[in-house]
């Protein structure tokens, strides 16, 4: 299969959609053309490769797309501001930010194929950082920002906490068996400090910080109390 880059495919698709609408600004015909173009992607080798690519490459492409989307909102907002604001406010229409966010979330993030790639790719970056070799801190920060923007952070939080529990238990079992009590306690404190600093650095929710700290205390200390007191 031919090599594929996310940015190139996005630009190619955007060009074809632009051609669809070039004949005039008609929402109905433009929408139908867009739908046909997007549906045809299912049989496109580049799109199939896109869906099969690594979670890291996929997440990078997602961050690229949502960055473009956010930039386009600025232009759309300027156009809407030029309209009769009193009329728009009177009708209580949703903002362009709300509309764009909701459509992106419903059509992209909540897709059964794409959603696991986004969540798993984000957690894989966190796990890589725990193992001391995160490839791209900026990508992880952008992924967390994207989850907040789409108001779907809770989808990541629940999975992240469940997998973090597995990570902490495995870490505690290994370190407790290999170290004396003073060293184990010192390393446990270091781990808790690193985890809390990561929460602050990447703007993870306060609920994540709280629940993660509780798991660290329970699994590192309380769960190992019998072994540590021997």
JOZI-V454426 format. One record per residue. RES is the residue in one small letter. PSI is psi in whole degrees, 0 to 359 (NA if undefined). NEAR is the number of other C-alpha atoms within 12 Angstrom. Layout:
<<RES;PSI;NEAR> <RES;PSI;NEAR>>
//
This chain:
<<x;140;12> <x;141;11> <x;146;15> <x;140;24> <x;134;22> <x;315;29> <x;317;23> <x;319;18> <x;322;24> <x;315;25> <x;322;17> <x;314;20> <x;319;27> <x;321;20> <x;319;16> <x;322;22> <x;325;24> <x;321;19> <x;324;18> <x;321;25> <x;359;21> <x;333;15> <x;349;13> <x;158;12> <x;78;13> <x;118;14> <x;319;15> <x;307;13> <x;321;18> <x;321;21> <x;318;17> <x;320;16> <x;320;23> <x;319;24> <x;317;20> <x;318;18> <x;315;25> <x;321;23> <x;326;14> <x;342;18> <x;339;22> <x;333;16> <x;5;15> <x;127;19> <x;323;18> <x;320;25> <x;324;28> <x;320;20> <x;323;22> <x;317;34> <x;339;31> <x;358;20> <x;169;24> <x;155;22> <x;328;25> <x;315;31> <x;318;28> <x;315;33> <x;322;39> <x;318;33> <x;319;32> <x;316;38> <x;322;32> <x;316;25> <x;315;28> <x;334;30> <x;315;20> <x;316;19> <x;316;26> <x;319;24> <x;321;16> <x;330;17> <x;327;22> <x;316;17> <x;318;16> <x;321;19> <x;321;20> <x;320;14> <x;315;14> <x;327;21> <x;329;18> <x;337;13> <x;175;13> <x;102;12> <x;325;17> <x;321;13> <x;316;13> <x;317;16> <x;322;14> <x;324;10> <x;352;11> <x;45;10> <x;147;15> <x;152;15> <x;161;19> <x;325;23> <x;315;24> <x;317;18> <x;314;18> <x;315;26> <x;313;26> <x;320;20> <x;319;18> <x;318;27> <x;315;28> <x;320;18> <x;331;18> <x;297;23> <x;318;32> <x;3;22> <x;136;17> <x;331;15> <x;321;19> <x;323;27> <x;312;27> <x;326;24> <x;320;31> <x;311;41> <x;312;37> <x;320;27> <x;321;33> <x;316;43> <x;325;34> <x;324;33> <x;319;33> <x;316;38> <x;321;26> <x;322;19> <x;321;21> <x;329;22> <x;0;15> <x;16;13> <x;53;13> <x;125;20> <x;332;20> <x;99;22> <x;324;24> <x;321;20> <x;320;30> <x;317;36> <x;319;27> <x;323;28> <x;317;41> <x;319;38> <x;319;26> <x;317;35> <x;322;34> <x;317;22> <x;318;25> <x;355;31> <x;44;22> <x;20;26> <x;325;28> <x;331;21> <x;322;25> <x;320;35> <x;315;31> <x;317;20> <x;320;23> <x;318;31> <x;321;30> <x;316;19> <x;330;22> <x;324;30> <x;317;24> <x;318;20> <x;315;27> <x;318;34> <x;316;25> <x;320;17> <x;315;26> <x;317;34> <x;316;22> <x;312;18> <x;324;25> <x;324;31> <x;336;16> <x;346;15> <x;156;19> <x;164;17> <x;308;22> <x;319;15> <x;320;16> <x;316;26> <x;317;24> <x;316;18> <x;325;23> <x;319;31> <x;319;20> <x;317;16> <x;315;26> <x;320;30> <x;317;19> <x;317;23> <x;320;33> <x;321;26> <x;324;17> <x;318;27> <x;317;26> <x;318;18> <x;320;17> <x;14;28> <x;41;23> <x;151;33> <x;155;28> <x;328;18> <x;324;19> <x;313;30> <x;314;28> <x;309;20> <x;325;24> <x;319;37> <x;320;30> <x;316;23> <x;318;27> <x;314;35> <x;317;26> <x;315;20> <x;328;26> <x;326;38> <x;297;29> <x;315;18> <x;331;20> <x;10;27> <x;316;18> <x;316;12> <x;323;19> <x;335;23> <x;358;14> <x;NA;9>>
//
